[in-house]
Amino acid sequence: MQNRPLLVAISSIFFLCGCSRAPSVSVLGSFFPAWMICCLVGIVLAVVSYAIFQRVQLHAAIPIPVIT
C-alpha cells in the first residue's frame, strides 16, 4: 500500500491534461465557447433541413418532426 500515493499522483495527471485552456473559437476577435458555436450551427442546420423537407413535400412523411 506504500505505492498508493504514487499511483494517485500519476493517475491524476490523466484527469488534468484537459485543463490547459478553455475550448474557444475566435470569431472576429471575440472568443466564444466551442459549445455555443456547435449549438448555433445545429440550429441553423435544423432550420435549413426543415425548409428543404417542406419544399420537397417530405415533411408529411416524417412522423415526429421535432424529435427527428
CORWO-V290337 format. One record per residue. N is the residue number from 1. RES is the residue in one letter. SS is DSSP state (H for helix, E for strand, - for the rest). Layout:
<<N/RES/SS> <N/RES/SS>>
//
This chain:
<<1/M/-> <2/Q/-> <3/N/-> <4/R/H> <5/P/H> <6/L/H> <7/L/H> <8/V/H> <9/A/H> <10/I/H> <11/S/H> <12/S/H> <13/I/H> <14/F/H> <15/F/H> <16/L/H> <17/C/-> <18/G/-> <19/C/-> <20/S/-> <21/R/-> <22/A/-> <23/P/-> <24/S/E> <25/V/E> <26/S/E> <27/V/E> <28/L/-> <29/G/-> <30/S/E> <31/F/E> <32/F/E> <33/P/E> <34/A/H> <35/W/H> <36/M/H> <37/I/H> <38/C/H> <39/C/H> <40/L/H> <41/V/H> <42/G/H> <43/I/H> <44/V/H> <45/L/H> <46/A/H> <47/V/H> <48/V/H> <49/S/H> <50/Y/H> <51/A/H> <52/I/H> <53/F/H> <54/Q/H> <55/R/H> <56/V/-> <57/Q/-> <58/L/-> <59/H/-> <60/A/-> <61/A/-> <62/I/-> <63/P/-> <64/I/-> <65/P/-> <66/V/-> <67/I/-> <68/T/->>
//
